[in-house]
Each structure stands twice: as structure tokens, then as C-alpha cells.
Amino acid sequence: MNTLETKAYAVFYGRFVEDKEEGIYLDGIYYGGMGSQDEAETITRRCVNEVKGGIIVPRSFPIDANQTLPDCIALVRRRFHDIEREMIDIEDMGDKKRK
């Protein structure tokens, strides 16, 4: 069994944009970095504090030694698209309350 002494985490962040006509949408998914859990937390904070424009939502993902890069990317995309749907649902609920 292949185990890592220190588990690695990859940090990705989604940039969400709020547009008056189109509402909120996921503008892009970006790679922030990789490291131990502590390093991933530092990278996450750096993404929030240093990346400009839009709403920045960082997430860290544990990396499994058996995981392929395409599998990891597919997981990241699904998670951020789930977040986008949740944000749209919340926005829609707010619109209904204002009417």
C-alpha cells in the first residue's frame, strides 16, 4: 500500500462574477497551489486576500496517491459547479423575497 507520510492538498479557487443582466456565474477555476494541510490553509488565505476581481471561493482537496490528474480536475469542476448552483439558488430566493 502506497501511503504518504504527510498528506498533500491541492488548492483551487473559483472566481464568481455578479452581473446585473446575467446574475451570478462561475467565471473560472484556478489552481492556487499544493502542500501540506497547513500550507494549503496559507494558500487558501492568500487566494482570498490577494486575488482581485469578483467573488473568490477557495477550496482545498486532499490528493490521493492513486488519483489521476483528470479525476482530480473532474472532481474540482463538479464541486465548483455545485457551489455556482447554490449561489444562483440563493440569489433567486433573494429576488423572490424582494418582489
C-alpha positions in Angstrom: 0.0 0.0 0.0 1.4 3.4 -1.0 0.9 5.9 1.8 2.2 9.4 2.2 3.6 10.5 5.5 2.2 14.0 5.0 -1.0 14.1 3.0 -0.9 16.6 0.2 -3.7 19.1 -0.6 -4.3 21.0 -3.8 -5.9 24.4 -3.5 -8.2 25.6 -6.3 -10.3 28.8 -6.3 -13.4 29.7 -8.2 -13.9 33.3 -9.4 -17.5 34.2 -9.4 -18.9 37.3 -11.0 -22.1 39.1 -10.3 -23.6 40.7 -13.4 -26.8 42.8 -13.4 -28.1 41.1 -16.5 -26.8 37.5 -16.2 -26.8 37.3 -12.4 -24.0 35.4 -10.6 -21.9 32.9 -12.5 -18.6 31.0 -12.3 -16.1 32.9 -14.4 -13.2 30.4 -13.9 -11.5 27.8 -11.8 -7.8 28.4 -11.0 -5.1 26.4 -9.4 -3.7 28.1 -6.2 -1.0 25.7 -5.2 -0.3 22.5 -3.3 1.2 21.5 0.0 0.5 20.0 3.4 -2.7 20.9 5.2 -1.1 23.9 6.9 0.4 25.1 3.7 -3.0 24.6 1.9 -4.6 26.8 4.6 -2.0 29.5 4.0 -2.5 29.3 0.2 -6.3 29.5 0.7 -5.9 32.7 2.7 -3.6 34.1 0.1 -6.1 33.4 -2.6 -8.8 35.3 -0.8 -6.6 38.2 0.2 -4.6 38.7 -3.0 -6.7 37.7 -6.0 -8.7 40.7 -7.2 -12.0 40.9 -9.0 -15.2 39.0 -8.4 -16.0 36.8 -5.5 -13.2 34.4 -4.7 -14.1 31.0 -3.2 -11.1 28.8 -2.4 -11.3 25.1 -1.7 -8.6 22.6 -0.7 -8.8 19.0 -1.9 -6.9 16.1 -0.4 -4.8 14.3 -3.1 -4.9 10.6 -3.1 -1.8 8.8 -4.4 -4.0 6.7 -6.7 -5.9 9.6 -8.1 -5.2 10.7 -11.7 -5.0 14.3 -12.7 -8.1 14.1 -14.9 -10.0 12.6 -12.0 -8.9 15.4 -9.7 -9.8 18.1 -12.2 -13.3 16.5 -12.8 -13.9 16.5 -9.0 -12.9 20.1 -8.7 -15.1 21.2 -11.6 -18.1 19.3 -10.1 -17.6 20.9 -6.7 -17.3 24.5 -8.1 -20.4 24.0 -10.4 -22.3 22.8 -7.3 -21.2 26.0 -5.5 -22.4 28.0 -8.5 -25.8 26.3 -8.4 -26.1 27.0 -4.7 -25.2 30.7 -5.2 -27.8 31.0 -8.0 -30.4 29.4 -5.8 -29.7 31.8 -3.0 -29.8 34.8 -5.4 -33.1 33.6 -6.8 -34.6 33.3 -3.3 -33.4 36.8 -2.5 -35.1 38.1 -5.8 -38.4 36.4 -4.8 -38.3 38.0 -1.3 -37.8 41.4 -2.8 -40.8 41.1 -5.1 
